Amino acid sequence: MRIITLAPAVVFLAGCVEDLKVIRLKPDGSGTILYTRRMKDWAIDSVRKNKLVDEFTEEKARERITSLGEVQFVSVEKANVPGWEGMTAAYSFKDVTKLKIDDNDTVFGLEKLANGNRALTVTSRFKPVKPDNTPPATNLSEEAAKALMAGMKFRLTVEVEGTVVKCSSPHVEGPVLTVVEVDFDQLLAEEARLKKKAAQDPATLPEAKETIEALRMLEALKGGAQNLEEASKALLKIKGFKHALSPTVTLEFTPK
């Protein structure tokens, strides 16, 4: 059985976190960021019982400004759902090109076109995983690690104020572009499905190769994908993970 090595803080926090960012963009380049962060009830109880850092305070929301670029804090409100405690912080910005979403290394560009439309560019990349030479702090079986990480979800979306004319990414619904989304529960289900499919007699050799490639990409995503071109075909087939097939996405929209 493969053993996953995790530090205690990662074990504690990794699977009990939802991190959801929505950027609402106006045609003039200004807008707001709604940053929702949730943790499971049992995790919050443990944090407070052990007097660890409380994620859900206005002070913490203000601290996150440094990870978003040139923004101003607006407000916070509770964002609880059954089994989870959360908070949504609102930030305003005057210029989308001054944003920089640090955790997925995302920057934005905005241009006014001759036809009056706006061209939004979103550039993001996967950060290669750096080797960790520190001694392992905690060893978990793969099954235990999966149980702890159940429920983990990360998402970054951009909602434009207007009608999307065209976009280079397949992950667009109405005015909303999903820049990146990782849903660990869906990824686990997808991995189980693909392993079952790989164990069966494939209908064709190309089908077998595609299944193996998708499984290989799932393994790569666990450690951080480093080559999007190589991953492009497999990424379209994997549920629970969304990212454009190019590091830079272009989206043209007509302002309201």
NORSULVEN-V631348 format. One record per residue. N is the residue number from 1. PHI is phi as a letter, one per 40 degrees, with the letter a starting at -180 (* if undefined). OMEGA is omega in whole degrees, 0 to 359 (* if undefined). D_CENTER is the distance of its C-alpha to the mean C-alpha in Angstrom with 2 decimals. Layout:
n = <N	N>
phi = <PHI	PHI>
omega = <OMEGA	OMEGA>
d_center = <D_CENTER	D_CENTER>
//
This chain:
n = <1	2	3	4	5	6	7	8	9	10	11	12	13	14	15	16	17	18	19	20	21	22	23	24	25	26	27	28	29	30	31	32	33	34	35	36	37	38	39	40	41	42	43	44	45	46	47	48	49	50	51	52	53	54	55	56	57	58	59	60	61	62	63	64	65	66	67	68	69	70	71	72	73	74	75	76	77	78	79	80	81	82	83	84	85	86	87	88	89	90	91	92	93	94	95	96	97	98	99	100	101	102	103	104	105	106	107	108	109	110	111	112	113	114	115	116	117	118	119	120	121	122	123	124	125	126	127	128	129	130	131	132	133	134	135	136	137	138	139	140	141	142	143	144	145	146	147	148	149	150	151	152	153	154	155	156	157	158	159	160	161	162	163	164	165	166	167	168	169	170	171	172	173	174	175	176	177	178	179	180	181	182	183	184	185	186	187	188	189	190	191	192	193	194	195	196	197	198	199	200	201	202	203	204	205	206	207	208	209	210	211	212	213	214	215	216	217	218	219	220	221	222	223	224	225	226	227	228	229	230	231	232	233	234	235	236	237	238	239	240	241	242	243	244	245	246	247	248	249	250	251	252	253	254	255	256>
phi = <*	c	b	b	c	b	c	d	c	c	d	c	c	d	c	b	b	b	b	b	b	b	b	b	b	c	d	c	g	c	i	b	b	b	b	b	b	b	b	c	d	c	c	c	d	c	d	c	c	c	f	c	c	c	c	b	b	c	d	c	c	c	c	c	d	c	c	b	g	c	b	b	c	b	a	b	a	c	b	c	b	d	g	b	b	a	a	b	b	b	b	b	a	c	a	c	c	c	c	a	c	c	c	b	f	b	b	b	b	a	b	c	c	c	c	g	c	b	b	c	b	b	b	a	a	c	c	d	c	c	d	b	c	c	c	c	c	a	b	b	c	d	c	c	c	c	c	c	c	d	g	c	a	b	a	b	b	b	b	c	c	i	b	c	c	a	a	c	c	c	c	b	b	f	c	b	b	c	c	a	a	b	b	c	c	c	c	c	c	c	c	c	c	c	c	c	c	c	c	c	c	c	c	a	c	d	c	c	c	c	c	c	c	c	c	c	c	c	c	c	c	c	b	g	c	b	b	c	c	c	c	d	c	c	c	c	c	c	c	g	a	b	a	c	c	a	d	b	b	b	b	b	b	c	c	c>
omega = <180	180	177	180	182	172	183	182	179	178	185	190	193	188	183	186	165	182	189	180	176	176	178	190	174	182	181	178	177	178	181	172	172	186	181	179	181	172	178	184	183	179	178	179	180	178	184	179	182	176	175	183	178	183	194	175	177	178	179	179	179	179	184	178	184	181	185	183	184	180	175	178	180	185	172	173	180	178	182	171	183	178	183	171	184	180	174	176	178	178	176	175	181	186	183	181	178	176	171	182	192	190	171	171	185	176	188	173	180	183	174	183	181	180	180	178	176	176	178	172	179	181	179	179	174	176	178	180	179	178	179	183	180	180	180	181	183	177	179	172	180	181	180	179	179	179	180	185	179	178	181	181	175	180	172	179	174	178	183	178	183	182	180	179	177	181	181	178	176	188	179	174	184	181	188	175	172	180	177	176	175	178	188	179	179	178	178	179	180	179	179	180	182	179	178	180	181	181	180	175	182	179	181	177	177	178	178	180	180	179	179	179	179	177	179	179	176	178	180	181	178	181	181	180	184	183	184	180	179	185	196	182	182	183	180	185	186	176	180	178	178	173	180	181	177	179	180	178	174	181	177	179	177	181	176	*>
d_center = <28.62	25.83	25.08	21.74	22.38	20.37	21.33	22.25	19.68	16.81	18.66	19.06	15.65	13.09	13.57	14.56	11.56	9.40	7.44	7.42	8.55	11.07	13.22	16.64	18.64	22.43	24.56	26.00	22.72	22.52	20.26	18.25	14.87	14.29	12.19	12.27	12.11	13.87	15.61	18.03	21.60	23.05	20.66	21.54	25.18	25.10	23.56	26.32	29.01	28.45	28.14	24.78	22.53	21.88	18.37	19.74	22.35	22.93	23.57	20.13	18.62	20.96	20.02	16.41	18.05	18.40	14.69	14.46	17.58	20.68	20.10	22.41	21.88	23.08	22.79	21.22	21.71	21.14	18.43	19.84	19.63	21.79	21.07	18.50	19.21	17.03	17.39	16.31	17.21	18.26	18.71	20.73	20.96	23.84	22.44	18.98	19.97	20.22	16.55	14.51	11.01	11.77	8.90	7.54	11.11	11.06	14.48	16.24	19.72	21.93	25.38	28.12	29.67	33.40	33.02	31.46	27.93	24.94	22.87	19.34	17.72	14.11	13.98	11.11	11.59	10.76	12.79	15.46	15.91	19.00	21.80	22.45	26.20	26.51	28.35	26.36	26.29	25.48	25.78	24.30	25.00	22.22	23.02	22.82	19.47	18.04	19.72	18.29	14.66	15.15	13.06	9.95	6.93	3.53	3.63	5.52	8.89	12.35	15.46	18.64	22.07	23.90	24.07	22.00	24.61	22.66	19.33	18.66	15.41	15.97	13.00	15.11	16.79	19.51	18.51	14.71	12.54	9.01	7.81	4.65	3.92	4.93	8.05	10.35	13.41	13.27	12.83	15.86	17.80	17.21	18.40	21.43	22.25	22.19	24.29	26.73	26.96	27.56	30.37	32.11	34.39	32.39	34.06	33.87	33.17	30.41	28.66	28.97	27.57	24.49	23.86	24.33	22.01	19.17	19.88	20.00	16.56	15.19	17.03	15.68	11.99	13.06	14.23	11.96	13.05	15.49	17.14	15.48	18.99	19.93	16.91	17.28	19.46	17.77	14.25	15.97	17.43	14.64	13.44	10.26	8.36	8.19	8.75	12.11	14.99	15.74	14.24	15.74	15.50	18.57	19.07	22.54	23.33	26.62	26.76	28.14>
//
